[in-house]
């Protein structure tokens, strides 16, 4: 009769070795994935009580926080910062809270490759405040890493704009896309140059 101490490859290990191997395999991965949420405007102090706010979010994993932002160029808008460091985002941002989304088995290198691939979809010039924003990115990234989407309240304003289309028309176009912002900046610069040249 065989016992569990047999070292021939086709022999079954004893129960203690099997449990130990399973536990160490679980310890090897299972990195926590944290959603960090920021207030973007002081108005959230009043509007969040009724379930609407303007929020920025990023996903924290392996000591970095990954987020998405717009710019007028045709390359990735995905960037990383120190977790919960609102100063790196800008003065209008204020850290609100962290939510544990789950754990992932992806390694740090795999997470880097995932963010590179997501960067092809989430290019800076494709940013749109209502239809492709930082919260859409955080939701997609969280789905890949944990199988869970971010809480609906984080991106409720964007969702509401799909249900009530006139909401988008109420906002300055510069808020919606980086291309609109760049156009406005260029027009303002040209007007300033024209005004200085005619003087």
Residue pairs with C-beta under 8 A, 6 or more apart in sequence:
2 11
2 12
3 14
4 12
4 13
4 14
4 15
4 16
4 17
5 14
6 12
12 18
13 21
29 103
29 104
29 105
29 106
29 107
30 103
30 104
30 105
31 61
31 62
31 103
31 104
31 105
31 106
31 108
32 61
32 100
32 102
32 103
33 59
33 60
33 61
33 100
33 101
33 102
33 103
33 104
33 142
33 145
33 146
34 59
34 60
34 61
34 83
34 98
34 99
34 100
34 101
35 57
35 58
35 59
35 60
35 98
35 99
35 100
35 101
35 138
35 142
35 150
35 151
35 154
36 57
36 58
36 59
36 60
36 65
36 83
36 84
36 95
36 97
36 98
37 55
37 56
37 57
37 96
37 97
37 98
37 99
37 154
38 55
38 56
38 57
38 86
38 89
38 93
38 94
38 95
38 96
39 45
39 48
39 53
39 54
39 55
39 93
39 94
39 95
39 96
40 54
40 55
40 56
40 92
40 93
41 54
41 92
43 53
43 54
44 53
44 54
44 55
44 96
47 53
51 153
51 156
52 156
52 157
52 160
53 153
53 156
53 157
54 157
55 96
55 135
55 154
55 155
56 67
56 89
56 93
56 134
56 135
57 67
57 134
57 135
57 138
57 150
57 154
58 65
58 66
58 67
58 81
58 134
58 138
59 65
59 66
59 67
59 101
59 138
59 141
59 142
59 145
60 66
60 83
60 84
60 98
61 104
61 111
61 145
62 108
62 111
63 83
64 80
64 81
64 82
64 83
65 80
65 81
65 82
65 83
65 84
65 85
66 78
66 79
66 80
66 115
66 141
67 78
67 79
67 80
67 81
67 89
67 134
67 137
67 138
68 77
68 78
68 79
68 122
68 127
68 133
68 134
68 136
68 137
68 138
69 77
69 79
69 124
69 127
69 134
70 77
70 124
70 125
70 126
70 127
70 128
70 177
70 178
70 181
71 77
71 124
71 125
71 127
71 178
72 124
72 125
72 178
72 179
72 181
72 182
73 123
73 124
73 125
74 123
74 124
74 125
75 119
75 123
75 124
76 116
76 119
76 120
76 122
76 123
76 124
77 119
77 122
77 123
77 124
77 125
77 126
77 127
78 115
78 118
78 119
78 122
78 137
80 115
81 88
81 89
82 88
84 95
84 98
86 93
86 94
86 95
99 150
99 151
101 142
101 145
101 146
101 148
101 150
102 142
102 145
102 146
102 147
102 148
103 146
104 111
104 145
104 146
106 114
106 145
111 145
114 141
114 144
114 145
115 141
118 137
118 140
118 141
118 144
121 140
122 132
122 136
122 137
122 140
124 178
125 178
125 179
126 132
127 133
127 177
127 178
128 176
128 177
129 158
129 171
129 175
129 176
129 177
130 157
130 158
130 161
130 162
130 167
130 168
130 176
131 158
131 162
133 155
133 158
135 150
135 154
135 155
135 158
136 155
136 158
138 150
138 154
139 149
139 150
139 155
142 148
142 149
142 150
143 149
152 159
160 167
161 167
161 168
168 176
173 180
173 184
174 180
174 181
174 184
175 181
